[in-house]
Amino acid sequence: MTNEPVRVGLFATCLVDLMRPSVGFAAAHLLQKAGCEVSVPPVQTCCGQPAYNSGDAVDAAAIAKQVITAFEPFDYVVVPSGSCGGMIKLHYPELFNDDDAWRPRAEALGARTHELLSFLVDVRGVTDFAASFEGTVTYHDSCSGLRELGIKDQPRELISKINGLTLAESSDTESCCGFGGLFCVKYPDISGKMVDAKADDIVASGADTVLCGDLGCLMNIAGRLKRRGDKVEARHLAEVLAGMADGPAIAEAGDGRG
Amino acid sequence: MESTTRQFTSNARTALGDENLQGALRRLSTGFPKKRLEAAARLPEFEQLRDQARDIKNHVLENLDFYLEVFEERVLESGGQVHWCDDADAARRTILDICRDAGAKTVTKSKSMIGEEIAINDFLEENGVEPVETDLGEYIIQLRREPPSHIIAPAIHLSKGQVEATFREKHDDLPADRILEEPRSLLEEARGKLRQKFIAADVGLTGANMLIAETGTNVLVTNEGNADLTYSLPRVHIVIASLEKIVPTLEDATTILRVLARSATGQEMSVYTTFCTGPRRPDDLDGPEEYHVVLLDNGRTELLGSEFQEMLRCIRCGACLNHCPIYRSVGGHAYGWVYSGPMGAVLIPGLIGLGEAHHLPNASTLCGRCESVCPMRIPLPKMLRSWRQRQFERRQTSMPSRLALKTWAWFARRPGLYRPLTRMAAGTLSILGRRRRRFGLMLLAGGWTQVRDLPAPQGNSFVAAWNKRQN
């Protein structure tokens, strides 16, 4: 790591911004610890994925232009989500296939965009944040993070450095949890079947906490676990790494773990 | 076959409640993917072979007219005939004409998805020709008058007990007290029945896993050997295949064979792999007297040159079905037409229309597992999204979804409005959910709360809070 400050634009994602700001603060904290100067451009709303995946390429492109303009000044764009990170990194350039003015800008930004956990490990080379967490956890690989961005080892490397924690892998960490953005509300029966299978798998691992790098998956999984009355808690890995896992877990009442 | 694709949602609900089916899907979900993974691991060059296989078919699709003409020439040279058919109706009539010319009463059939696509069995029956499926799975579903639920395992939705019941009902000439509990005894019984049909058949109808241009050959892959009896015993062999089954050379065919069975069932090779070229030659010991290839378009040339061209690389291995969480939840029949799983969700709108199949591209989380296992590296999620885009452009997206999306996007494009409004909404929801930190029921979020609680927001906006702290 050099001493030059690395300027990171943190793209919080709409879910973190509005549902769970603690993940944003945790991400910013980790980035600062990894030697980055963090900014959170206030014009950000959403990455545009709901429009893109619904076939509305016009609105998706308009939102993408907004994000590109706001984040171009930074050395890197970091996103605490594989799904939104993949949208900016891989799908923004596709949105401008026929646009010679915007395609190079989308590609340039895509090249500097990273999902948080892989950025910490692969770009900043930091794996040990001196975090502690008492308990047994299991990790769910989010589909976009895993298959679009190749994120598999990085979160496990980060987890292995957390004091007091035991990792209990579930039998199928790579299967989709059934969130899928608007899919989960359009096809609740199928989504329910999928998240049930995921919840069964998590419970069978014996873990008391499920960690993941994507808040969409986590809200889906936590929502189903709570509906079933399971005791397993759900958290974003960034919160645990940043030592900010003392507040209530996702969809959890009370004042924190234990 | 009559499509029930419009009723995908209710089909899916029925499937989710079918205990027999759910048991079968659990077995499939653990069996096939594990075997594929092991087979791939045993072959160090598996990933490179996938690249080669993709490149072969890309080259073919760029030069399809050329290779089809070469193929036709070679078939003619070897004494066979080629019949070009634009649509299902033309293919059905062509096949019936050949059967009539041969004076056929019985046609044996080895498994063919194109046969399903043109619903050849019903048509032959209506015209007084008896079609007999000879693949065990296909035979079972033919007795039950059901469509296949999986492109390589057509009866995967059935339990052993259901097959036994079907045999007892349909094979009513056999002693009622016979023992049929073991899969082996079911197989023996089907074999006994089929043996008579094989010998009596006048025409054998097969599909083709590939058509080889340089030799005018069709390739047949089975695990039961039924295709070999189907094409070699009757006097006439009809091959029914869609245009994109072409590969240039024998060498190319072997490259694709190396990824096909490994991706499908985890076998190195299927048990029987047969290359058929033309009718019997004077010094051949056996083989048909006539060899016909029925080449079907049925919408494929429409896909050429479109954003769906890559779909025509598909070799029908079924790996995308086996790994798809949607297929694994609802099985094949829910898709409502011949194909299913991710390849079906991309192909069906292209073949029977996007209006009819409007659910299929949407019933996906775009999780990408299909693409990650596709031996031909077909970007299935990207194409599902392309169909959604066409729906949106043609205003086929449902009005409430469209309106909701447009309203949301209008705000998302205006941060000055979006930021204070969403922050207010998050704050309100947080206060409403302050005790339990989650909601069991939420207005306008019925799809969410039907199966899971909705976590309550923490109550602030990260972007606002962060920037306030900095100033």
Interface residues (C-beta under 8 A of the other chain):
Chain A: A12 C14 V16 D17 L18 M19 R20 P21 S22 V23 G24 F25 A28 V40 P42 V43 Q44 T45 C46 G48 P50 A51 Y52 N53 S54 G55 D56 A57 D59 A62 I63 Q66 C143 S144 R147 E148 E174 S175 C176 G178 F179 G180 G181 L182 F183 C184 V185 K186 Y187 P188 D189 I190 S191 G192 K193 M194 V195 D196 A197 M219 N220 A222 G223 R224 K226 R227 G247 P248 I250 A251 E252 A253
Chain B: T9 A12 R13 L16 P325 I326 S329 V330 N362 A363 S364 T365 L366 C367 G368 R369 E371 S372 R385 W387 R388 Q389 R390 Q391 F392 E393 T397 S401 L405 K406 W408 A409 F411 A412 R413 P415 Y418 R419 T422 R423 A425 A426 R435 R436 R437 R438 G440 A445 G446 G447 W448 Q450 V451 R452 D453 L454 P455 A456 P457 Q458 N460 S461 F462 V463 A464 A465 W466 N467
